[in-house]
């Protein structure tokens, strides 16, 4: 299944997705930890969805650039967060300068990429981060590739990970600072990974 199929799905379900992923405070612990590690205020929200996390960081005084590969999702985000800077962009090939950002926040987005694409995205995150910049990534706990088939016929690709598996992958690009799991109200378990850009 191509990444394009997942993007097409988000274009079709953009409004519905935005409504159901807007007022969730599931990531409060991760917000606090990420902000505590940052050395500066210029952030990239990679795979920003409808803008929930962007809205949070703007409210805390951060300068945020937000990218998502779905044009429909970007349109929803622009309506919901007028102060945001949202761009339609693939996080495996971003049009930003080297060392531009103090932090990269990638919440529930890397999981839509296959292994080769995820490697490209992590390489891009490293490239656009300043030395000492902070990365946050969250993925679902599980095993292998899953195609979610919705009742309306559209599909989404997911790549699930084990804790040590995602730790090892992130450590190829960043110094891993913290890894832990927690479960949502639907019983799904998420893995949170924090990393720092160093000369590995």
C-alpha positions as CSV (number, residue, x, y, z in Angstrom):
1,X,0.0,0.0,0.0
2,X,1.4,3.4,-1.0
3,X,1.8,6.4,1.2
4,X,-0.3,8.2,-1.4
5,X,-3.3,5.9,-0.5
6,X,-3.1,7.0,3.1
7,X,-2.8,10.7,2.1
8,X,-5.9,10.3,-0.2
9,X,-7.7,8.8,2.8
10,X,-6.9,11.8,4.9
11,X,-8.0,14.2,2.2
12,X,-11.4,12.4,2.1
13,X,-11.9,12.2,5.9
14,X,-10.2,15.5,6.8
15,X,-13.2,17.2,8.5
16,X,-14.3,14.1,10.4
17,X,-10.7,13.5,11.5
18,X,-10.2,17.1,12.6
19,X,-13.4,16.9,14.7
20,X,-12.4,13.7,16.5
21,X,-8.8,14.7,17.1
22,X,-9.1,18.2,18.3
23,X,-9.8,18.4,22.0
24,X,-7.7,15.5,23.2
25,X,-5.3,16.2,26.1
26,X,-3.7,12.7,25.9
27,X,-0.3,14.1,25.2
28,X,0.1,16.5,28.2
29,X,2.9,14.6,29.7
30,X,4.8,14.6,26.4
31,X,4.2,18.3,25.9
32,X,5.7,19.1,29.3
33,X,8.7,16.8,28.8
34,X,9.4,18.1,25.3
35,X,9.2,21.7,26.4
36,X,11.5,21.0,29.3
37,X,14.2,19.7,27.0
38,X,14.0,22.5,24.4
39,X,16.8,25.2,24.3
40,X,14.9,27.5,21.9
41,X,11.5,28.5,20.6
42,X,11.5,27.5,16.9
43,X,9.6,24.3,16.4
44,X,8.5,22.0,13.5
45,X,5.3,20.1,13.9
46,X,5.8,17.2,11.5
47,X,2.6,15.5,10.4
48,X,0.6,18.2,12.2
49,X,-2.9,16.9,11.4
50,X,-5.7,19.4,12.2
51,X,-3.4,21.6,14.3
52,X,-4.1,20.5,17.9
53,X,-0.5,20.3,18.9
54,X,0.4,23.4,16.9
55,X,-2.3,25.3,18.8
56,X,-0.8,24.1,22.1
57,X,2.7,25.2,21.3
58,X,1.6,28.6,20.0
59,X,-0.3,29.1,23.2
60,X,3.0,28.5,25.1
61,X,4.8,31.2,23.1
62,X,6.6,29.0,20.6
63,X,7.2,29.9,16.9
64,X,5.8,26.9,15.1
65,X,6.0,25.7,11.5
66,X,3.6,22.8,10.7
67,X,3.7,20.4,7.8
68,X,1.3,17.7,6.7
69,X,1.2,15.7,3.4
70,X,-2.6,15.9,3.2
71,X,-4.0,19.1,1.6
72,X,-7.4,18.4,3.1
73,X,-5.9,18.2,6.6
74,X,-3.9,21.4,6.0
75,X,-7.0,23.2,5.0
76,X,-8.8,22.1,8.2
77,X,-5.8,23.2,10.3
78,X,-5.7,26.6,8.8
79,X,-9.4,27.1,9.7
80,X,-8.9,26.0,13.2
81,X,-5.6,27.6,14.0
82,X,-5.6,31.0,12.2
83,X,-2.3,32.0,13.9
84,X,-0.6,28.8,12.6
85,X,1.9,28.5,9.7
86,X,0.7,25.3,8.0
87,X,2.3,23.9,4.8
88,X,1.4,20.9,2.6
89,X,4.7,19.1,2.6
90,X,6.1,15.5,2.8
91,X,8.2,15.1,5.9
92,X,10.6,12.8,3.9
93,X,11.6,15.7,1.7
94,X,11.3,19.0,3.5
95,X,12.1,22.4,2.0
96,X,13.8,23.9,5.1
97,X,17.4,24.9,5.8
98,X,19.8,22.7,7.7
99,X,19.8,23.4,11.4
100,X,16.6,25.6,11.2
101,X,14.7,24.2,14.2
102,X,15.2,23.8,18.0
103,X,12.7,21.0,18.1
104,X,10.8,18.5,16.0
105,X,7.5,17.2,17.2
106,X,6.2,14.2,15.3
107,X,3.1,12.9,17.1
108,X,1.3,9.8,15.6
109,X,2.7,10.5,12.1
110,X,5.8,8.4,11.5
111,X,3.6,5.4,11.9
112,X,2.1,6.0,8.5
113,X,5.4,5.5,6.8
114,X,7.1,2.3,5.8
115,X,10.6,1.5,6.9
116,X,12.4,3.2,4.0
117,X,10.2,6.3,4.3
118,X,10.6,6.4,8.1
119,X,14.4,6.4,7.6
120,X,14.1,9.3,5.2
121,X,11.9,11.3,7.6
122,X,14.3,10.7,10.6
123,X,17.2,11.8,8.4
124,X,15.3,14.9,7.5
125,X,14.5,15.6,11.1
126,X,18.1,15.4,12.0
127,X,19.1,17.6,9.1
128,X,16.7,20.4,10.0
129,X,17.4,20.4,13.7
130,X,20.1,22.5,15.3
131,X,22.9,20.8,17.2
132,X,21.4,19.8,20.5
133,X,17.9,20.0,19.0
134,X,15.1,17.8,20.5
135,X,13.0,15.2,18.7
136,X,9.7,13.7,19.9
137,X,8.2,10.7,18.1
138,X,5.1,8.7,19.0
139,X,4.1,5.4,17.4
140,X,1.7,2.6,18.3
141,X,2.9,-0.5,20.1
142,X,2.5,-3.6,18.0
143,X,4.1,-5.6,15.3
144,X,4.7,-5.0,11.6
145,X,2.5,-3.4,9.0
146,X,-1.3,-3.1,9.3
147,X,-3.9,-1.8,6.7
148,X,-6.9,-0.3,8.5
149,X,-10.0,-0.7,6.3
150,X,-12.8,1.7,7.4
151,X,-16.5,1.0,6.9
152,X,-16.6,3.7,4.2
153,X,-14.1,1.8,2.1
154,X,-11.0,4.0,2.6
155,X,-7.8,2.6,4.0
156,X,-4.8,3.8,6.1
157,X,-1.4,2.2,6.4
158,X,0.2,1.8,9.8
159,X,3.6,0.6,10.8
160,X,3.6,-0.6,14.4
161,X,6.7,-1.0,16.6
162,X,8.0,-2.8,19.6
163,X,9.6,-0.6,22.3
164,X,13.2,-1.8,21.7
165,X,12.6,-1.8,17.9
166,X,11.7,1.9,17.8
167,X,14.4,2.8,20.3
168,X,17.0,1.1,18.1
169,X,15.7,2.9,14.9
170,X,15.7,6.3,16.6
171,X,19.2,5.7,18.0
172,X,20.6,5.4,14.5
173,X,19.9,9.1,14.1
174,X,19.7,10.6,17.6
175,X,20.8,10.1,21.1
176,X,17.8,8.6,22.8
177,X,16.9,10.5,26.0
178,X,13.7,8.7,27.1
179,X,11.3,6.0,26.0
180,X,8.0,4.9,27.6
181,X,4.5,3.6,26.9
182,X,1.0,4.7,27.9
183,X,-2.5,3.6,26.9
184,X,-5.3,5.7,25.5
185,X,-9.1,5.4,26.3
186,X,-9.5,2.9,23.5
187,X,-7.0,0.6,25.0
188,X,-4.3,1.2,22.4
189,X,-0.7,1.5,23.7
190,X,1.6,4.3,22.4
191,X,5.4,4.5,22.6
192,X,6.9,7.9,23.2
193,X,10.5,8.5,22.2
194,X,12.6,11.6,23.0
195,X,15.9,12.2,21.3
196,X,18.6,14.8,20.9
197,X,20.7,15.7,17.9
198,X,24.3,14.9,18.5
199,X,27.4,14.1,16.4
200,X,26.7,10.3,16.2
